Amino acid sequence: MSKEENPFKKMPTILMPDELISKALRRGEKVANEMRKKELPWLLKARYVEEHKVRTIASVVADNLQKVIDKTPPVRELPKFYQEMVEVLVGVDEFKKSMGAFKWASELVRKLGNEYAKKIRKARTPQQAGKLRKEFVGRVKSILNQIHPKMAFVAVAREKLKNLPTFKNLPTVVIAGYPNVGKSTLLKKLTGADVEINNYPFTTKGINMGYMEDIQIVDTPGLLDRPLYERNDIELQAILALNYLANLILFIIDASEFCGYTIEEQLNLLKEIKELFKVPIVVAINKIDLVEDEGKIKNIEEKLKEIGVEKIFKISADKGIGLEELKEYFFKKLLSPNNSN
């Protein structure tokens, strides 16, 4: 996987049949005008003009379709996360079938172009040469109209897939927790100024991403910040796809409850995420500087241990308390050859 961009970013704009035919005809006429300037016997010139029109039209159409194929990454060669995203957004089987239609049409148009060019060379009159060229254009239009639904499908798929965020092939921490528990503040504190916001197809908010040396940290607003019953099927599939990206989940609990959610609600969300993901989960109890009752923090720790959380950090993202310990854990867990705990 490229470390620089979403693999679908290079997909070209998909021209619909009428647009593609118009483009090819314009190019063909331009070439024909150049041929008409040549001093040749009238029949030979007519053949040349029509043959070059056909070859140009065939080339423009076939090359355009082939460009879509060449610039679209084969799904089976993508990292598992992006494969899952294709399934979630457009459907892998339909996507493959549509790309197959582009290949079929490109090859057929190129083949027909060669066949009709040869026929035109043998034309006995300018009228016969012109008739063959018109016949060829009609067949090309028929082929493109036949795959029109597939072309429209790929055009829509392109718009969805090219807006996927760029995920680097790095050890990845996915941050989870209710809104206003301090996820964004923590992300900025851990990664410094190296934070970027990308569009994400499942939410109205952007996905927040940052990098801490060779570790990628991702916060997905709208996906991991509310209960299961509030999510639609597409969002649930997207969450499962994130499972292939995440090496570790960092769940944030607002100990002060100033976020507007009780400790119990936050723990319930944690339980749901633990059921969804098959990767290690650690918890950071945040805003400890705003909690005067130490017994409350200990109570939260006890409840976390009851639901199977083994690694717990007590932090204040705003004040920078406990962040060095959290960073050290990430480095040891994700970058150490021994993958120590």
VOTOR-690856 format. One record per residue (C-alpha): residue number from 1; residue in one letter; x, y, z. Coordinates in steps of 0.02 Angstrom, whole numbers, always signed. Layout:
% residues N
[r NUM, A, [X, Y, Z]]
...
% end
This chain:
% residues 341
[r 1, M, [+0, +0, +0]]
[r 2, S, [+62, +173, -41]]
[r 3, K, [+108, +273, +112]]
[r 4, E, [+65, +433, +22]]
[r 5, E, [-116, +421, -32]]
[r 6, N, [-282, +331, -39]]
[r 7, P, [-261, +199, -177]]
[r 8, F, [-419, +261, -264]]
[r 9, K, [-363, +442, -278]]
[r 10, K, [-293, +415, -453]]
[r 11, M, [-454, +347, -528]]
[r 12, P, [-495, +459, -678]]
[r 13, T, [-661, +543, -712]]
[r 14, I, [-783, +419, -790]]
[r 15, L, [-855, +481, -955]]
[r 16, M, [-1030, +421, -998]]
[r 17, P, [-1065, +348, -1173]]
[r 18, D, [-1123, +510, -1254]]
[r 19, E, [-976, +607, -1183]]
[r 20, L, [-851, +476, -1237]]
[r 21, I, [-922, +459, -1412]]
[r 22, S, [-925, +648, -1434]]
[r 23, K, [-744, +660, -1379]]
[r 24, A, [-693, +520, -1499]]
[r 25, L, [-789, +594, -1647]]
[r 26, R, [-710, +765, -1620]]
[r 27, R, [-537, +688, -1617]]
[r 28, G, [-578, +583, -1770]]
[r 29, E, [-637, +735, -1868]]
[r 30, K, [-480, +830, -1822]]
[r 31, V, [-372, +689, -1890]]
[r 32, A, [-482, +677, -2045]]
[r 33, N, [-457, +862, -2082]]
[r 34, E, [-270, +837, -2080]]
[r 35, M, [-286, +690, -2200]]
[r 36, R, [-394, +791, -2319]]
[r 37, K, [-249, +911, -2346]]
[r 38, K, [-144, +773, -2424]]
[r 39, E, [-126, +766, -2614]]
[r 40, L, [-193, +592, -2653]]
[r 41, P, [-308, +512, -2783]]
[r 42, W, [-489, +539, -2732]]
[r 43, L, [-530, +357, -2689]]
[r 44, L, [-367, +331, -2594]]
[r 45, K, [-394, +493, -2499]]
[r 46, A, [-571, +442, -2454]]
[r 47, R, [-508, +276, -2388]]
[r 48, Y, [-370, +362, -2289]]
[r 49, V, [-489, +488, -2212]]
[r 50, E, [-616, +358, -2158]]
[r 51, E, [-485, +233, -2099]]
[r 52, H, [-399, +362, -1991]]
[r 53, K, [-567, +418, -1921]]
[r 54, V, [-606, +239, -1871]]
[r 55, R, [-434, +206, -1796]]
[r 56, T, [-439, +370, -1700]]
[r 57, I, [-615, +340, -1632]]
[r 58, A, [-568, +163, -1582]]
[r 59, S, [-409, +222, -1498]]
[r 60, V, [-494, +363, -1400]]
[r 61, V, [-634, +251, -1336]]
[r 62, A, [-526, +99, -1298]]
[r 63, D, [-387, +201, -1218]]
[r 64, N, [-511, +296, -1109]]
[r 65, L, [-588, +134, -1046]]
[r 66, Q, [-417, +55, -1020]]
[r 67, K, [-357, +208, -923]]
[r 68, V, [-496, +179, -797]]
[r 69, I, [-437, -1, -778]]
[r 70, D, [-254, +47, -762]]
[r 71, K, [-286, +184, -634]]
[r 72, T, [-403, +79, -526]]
[r 73, P, [-313, -35, -402]]
[r 74, P, [-364, -219, -409]]
[r 75, V, [-469, -250, -253]]
[r 76, R, [-385, -416, -214]]
[r 77, E, [-215, -330, -203]]
[r 78, L, [-271, -196, -79]]
[r 79, P, [-240, -201, +109]]
[r 80, K, [-383, -286, +199]]
[r 81, F, [-449, -121, +267]]
[r 82, Y, [-475, -48, +94]]
[r 83, Q, [-550, -211, +30]]
[r 84, E, [-677, -198, +169]]
[r 85, M, [-711, -17, +126]]
[r 86, V, [-749, -64, -54]]
[r 87, E, [-872, -195, +10]]
[r 88, V, [-952, -72, +130]]
[r 89, L, [-968, +72, +8]]
[r 90, V, [-1006, -9, -160]]
[r 91, G, [-994, -199, -151]]
[r 92, V, [-840, -295, -207]]
[r 93, D, [-929, -413, -328]]
[r 94, E, [-1020, -275, -420]]
[r 95, F, [-861, -170, -427]]
[r 96, K, [-763, -314, -504]]
[r 97, K, [-901, -351, -630]]
[r 98, S, [-906, -168, -681]]
[r 99, M, [-718, -159, -706]]
[r 100, G, [-733, -320, -808]]
[r 101, A, [-859, -232, -920]]
[r 102, F, [-734, -91, -952]]
[r 103, K, [-603, -220, -1003]]
[r 104, W, [-724, -313, -1116]]
[r 105, A, [-780, -154, -1204]]
[r 106, S, [-604, -85, -1224]]
[r 107, E, [-540, -244, -1305]]
[r 108, L, [-693, -262, -1417]]
[r 109, V, [-687, -82, -1479]]
[r 110, R, [-502, -97, -1518]]
[r 111, K, [-532, -261, -1612]]
[r 112, L, [-677, -187, -1711]]
[r 113, G, [-572, -35, -1754]]
[r 114, N, [-440, -145, -1835]]
[r 115, E, [-571, -247, -1928]]
[r 116, Y, [-663, -97, -1998]]
[r 117, A, [-500, -9, -2045]]
[r 118, K, [-454, -160, -2151]]
[r 119, K, [-626, -163, -2232]]
[r 120, I, [-615, +23, -2274]]
[r 121, R, [-448, -3, -2362]]
[r 122, K, [-539, -118, -2482]]
[r 123, A, [-687, -1, -2509]]
[r 124, R, [-727, +23, -2694]]
[r 125, T, [-805, +195, -2676]]
[r 126, P, [-795, +342, -2556]]
[r 127, Q, [-977, +308, -2513]]
[r 128, Q, [-939, +129, -2462]]
[r 129, A, [-793, +189, -2353]]
[r 130, G, [-908, +316, -2268]]
[r 131, K, [-1043, +185, -2242]]
[r 132, L, [-919, +67, -2157]]
[r 133, R, [-860, +207, -2043]]
[r 134, K, [-1040, +248, -1992]]
[r 135, E, [-1072, +64, -1962]]
[r 136, F, [-920, +56, -1849]]
[r 137, V, [-975, +209, -1749]]
[r 138, G, [-1147, +131, -1727]]
[r 139, R, [-1071, -28, -1657]]
[r 140, V, [-961, +70, -1537]]
[r 141, K, [-1112, +166, -1475]]
[r 142, S, [-1204, +2, -1450]]
[r 143, I, [-1059, -69, -1348]]
[r 144, L, [-1049, +85, -1238]]
[r 145, N, [-1237, +88, -1212]]
[r 146, Q, [-1227, -95, -1162]]
[r 147, I, [-1104, -55, -1022]]
[r 148, H, [-1184, +111, -977]]
[r 149, P, [-1254, +46, -811]]
[r 150, K, [-1080, -17, -764]]
[r 151, M, [-1001, +149, -812]]
[r 152, A, [-1127, +242, -704]]
[r 153, F, [-1093, +122, -561]]
[r 154, V, [-904, +150, -571]]
[r 155, A, [-930, +338, -580]]
[r 156, V, [-1028, +334, -416]]
[r 157, A, [-904, +212, -339]]
[r 158, R, [-760, +327, -384]]
[r 159, E, [-840, +474, -295]]
[r 160, K, [-860, +371, -137]]
[r 161, L, [-692, +282, -139]]
[r 162, K, [-583, +431, -182]]
[r 163, N, [-646, +519, -25]]
[r 164, L, [-583, +383, +90]]
[r 165, P, [-450, +450, +207]]
[r 166, T, [-269, +408, +174]]
[r 167, F, [-209, +279, +299]]
[r 168, K, [-24, +247, +308]]
[r 169, N, [+43, +73, +327]]
[r 170, L, [+97, +104, +506]]
[r 171, P, [+53, +33, +678]]
[r 172, T, [-114, +114, +716]]
[r 173, V, [-204, +169, +873]]
[r 174, V, [-391, +201, +853]]
[r 175, I, [-465, +319, +985]]
[r 176, A, [-641, +287, +1049]]
[r 177, G, [-756, +367, +1176]]
[r 178, Y, [-906, +482, +1190]]
[r 179, P, [-899, +662, +1122]]
[r 180, N, [-812, +791, +1233]]
[r 181, V, [-714, +664, +1335]]
[r 182, G, [-552, +740, +1273]]
[r 183, K, [-510, +636, +1120]]
[r 184, S, [-460, +782, +1008]]
[r 185, T, [-359, +865, +1146]]
[r 186, L, [-267, +703, +1180]]
[r 187, L, [-234, +674, +995]]
[r 188, K, [-157, +847, +978]]
[r 189, K, [-53, +829, +1136]]
[r 190, L, [+16, +661, +1081]]
[r 191, T, [+54, +710, +902]]
[r 192, G, [+94, +895, +918]]
[r 193, A, [+48, +999, +767]]
[r 194, D, [+49, +846, +655]]
[r 195, V, [-140, +824, +650]]
[r 196, E, [-244, +818, +493]]
[r 197, I, [-431, +807, +461]]
[r 198, N, [-496, +700, +317]]
[r 199, N, [-668, +675, +244]]
[r 200, Y, [-750, +512, +293]]
[r 201, P, [-896, +437, +197]]
[r 202, F, [-995, +380, +349]]
[r 203, T, [-1006, +536, +455]]
[r 204, T, [-1038, +721, +438]]
[r 205, K, [-876, +757, +530]]
[r 206, G, [-699, +735, +470]]
[r 207, I, [-587, +598, +533]]
[r 208, N, [-445, +662, +642]]
[r 209, M, [-274, +586, +613]]
[r 210, G, [-104, +618, +688]]
[r 211, Y, [+67, +539, +692]]
[r 212, M, [+179, +505, +841]]
[r 213, E, [+344, +458, +759]]
[r 214, D, [+303, +293, +671]]
[r 215, I, [+133, +270, +752]]
[r 216, Q, [-30, +324, +669]]
[r 217, I, [-168, +385, +785]]
[r 218, V, [-346, +395, +720]]
[r 219, D, [-503, +470, +796]]
[r 220, T, [-664, +430, +702]]
[r 221, P, [-802, +552, +755]]
[r 222, G, [-976, +483, +726]]
[r 223, L, [-920, +301, +723]]
[r 224, L, [-851, +256, +893]]
[r 225, D, [-937, +388, +998]]
[r 226, R, [-1114, +323, +1023]]
[r 227, P, [-1209, +162, +1061]]
[r 228, L, [-1241, +25, +934]]
[r 229, Y, [-1428, +57, +920]]
[r 230, E, [-1392, +233, +855]]
[r 231, R, [-1286, +170, +710]]
[r 232, N, [-1349, +113, +541]]
[r 233, D, [-1291, -44, +451]]
[r 234, I, [-1164, +49, +345]]
[r 235, E, [-1084, +125, +499]]
[r 236, L, [-1076, -43, +586]]
[r 237, Q, [-988, -119, +436]]
[r 238, A, [-867, +28, +434]]
[r 239, I, [-827, -1, +616]]
[r 240, L, [-791, -184, +580]]
[r 241, A, [-678, -131, +436]]
[r 242, L, [-581, -21, +557]]
[r 243, N, [-539, -182, +647]]
[r 244, Y, [-417, -220, +505]]
[r 245, L, [-332, -52, +526]]
[r 246, A, [-319, -45, +715]]
[r 247, N, [-175, -125, +809]]
[r 248, L, [-237, -51, +972]]
[r 249, I, [-392, +41, +1034]]
[r 250, L, [-376, +180, +1160]]
[r 251, F, [-542, +209, +1247]]
[r 252, I, [-559, +375, +1337]]
[r 253, I, [-668, +394, +1493]]
[r 254, D, [-711, +567, +1560]]
[r 255, A, [-696, +540, +1748]]
[r 256, S, [-772, +711, +1782]]
[r 257, E, [-928, +670, +1679]]
[r 258, F, [-925, +850, +1618]]
[r 259, C, [-943, +777, +1443]]
[r 260, G, [-1127, +749, +1482]]
[r 261, Y, [-1119, +559, +1494]]
[r 262, T, [-1117, +459, +1654]]
[r 263, I, [-979, +337, +1697]]
[r 264, E, [-1105, +197, +1673]]
[r 265, E, [-1149, +256, +1497]]
[r 266, Q, [-965, +269, +1453]]
[r 267, L, [-930, +94, +1519]]
[r 268, N, [-1075, +25, +1417]]
[r 269, L, [-1001, +101, +1259]]
[r 270, L, [-834, +22, +1304]]
[r 271, K, [-917, -148, +1322]]
[r 272, E, [-996, -132, +1149]]
[r 273, I, [-830, -85, +1069]]
[r 274, K, [-745, -231, +1157]]
[r 275, E, [-874, -346, +1076]]
[r 276, L, [-850, -270, +903]]
[r 277, F, [-661, -265, +894]]
[r 278, K, [-539, -409, +901]]
[r 279, V, [-388, -303, +946]]
[r 280, P, [-315, -254, +1116]]
[r 281, I, [-406, -113, +1207]]
[r 282, V, [-329, +0, +1338]]
[r 283, V, [-418, +136, +1436]]
[r 284, A, [-365, +311, +1483]]
[r 285, I, [-463, +389, +1626]]
[r 286, N, [-457, +572, +1576]]
[r 287, K, [-485, +738, +1668]]
[r 288, I, [-421, +669, +1834]]
[r 289, D, [-372, +848, +1880]]
[r 290, L, [-557, +892, +1886]]
[r 291, V, [-604, +751, +2005]]
[r 292, E, [-578, +792, +2189]]
[r 293, D, [-641, +625, +2255]]
[r 294, E, [-500, +497, +2234]]
[r 295, G, [-624, +361, +2278]]
[r 296, K, [-716, +397, +2116]]
[r 297, I, [-560, +360, +2012]]
[r 298, K, [-529, +198, +2108]]
[r 299, N, [-710, +148, +2081]]
[r 300, I, [-692, +174, +1894]]
[r 301, E, [-533, +69, +1894]]
[r 302, E, [-621, -72, +1985]]
[r 303, K, [-765, -71, +1862]]
[r 304, L, [-643, -74, +1715]]
[r 305, K, [-554, -225, +1786]]
[r 306, E, [-722, -312, +1809]]
[r 307, I, [-756, -298, +1623]]
[r 308, G, [-584, -362, +1577]]
[r 309, V, [-479, -206, +1550]]
[r 310, E, [-301, -246, +1600]]
[r 311, K, [-210, -85, +1555]]
[r 312, I, [-275, +77, +1631]]
[r 313, F, [-197, +250, +1624]]
[r 314, K, [-245, +400, +1730]]
[r 315, I, [-218, +560, +1632]]
[r 316, S, [-264, +740, +1604]]
[r 317, A, [-246, +776, +1419]]
[r 318, D, [-272, +962, +1451]]
[r 319, K, [-137, +974, +1586]]
[r 320, G, [-21, +844, +1508]]
[r 321, I, [-30, +730, +1660]]
[r 322, G, [+13, +547, +1627]]
[r 323, L, [+45, +571, +1441]]
[r 324, E, [+228, +519, +1446]]
[r 325, E, [+180, +352, +1521]]
[r 326, L, [+47, +330, +1386]]
[r 327, K, [+173, +370, +1249]]
[r 328, E, [+299, +248, +1319]]
[r 329, Y, [+167, +113, +1320]]
[r 330, F, [+124, +145, +1137]]
[r 331, F, [+307, +136, +1087]]
[r 332, K, [+335, -27, +1181]]
[r 333, K, [+172, -106, +1127]]
[r 334, L, [+177, -57, +943]]
[r 335, L, [+359, -31, +898]]
[r 336, S, [+455, -151, +1009]]
[r 337, P, [+511, -312, +922]]
[r 338, N, [+457, -406, +1078]]
[r 339, N, [+285, -321, +1078]]
[r 340, S, [+296, -306, +1266]]
[r 341, N, [+148, -260, +1374]]
% end
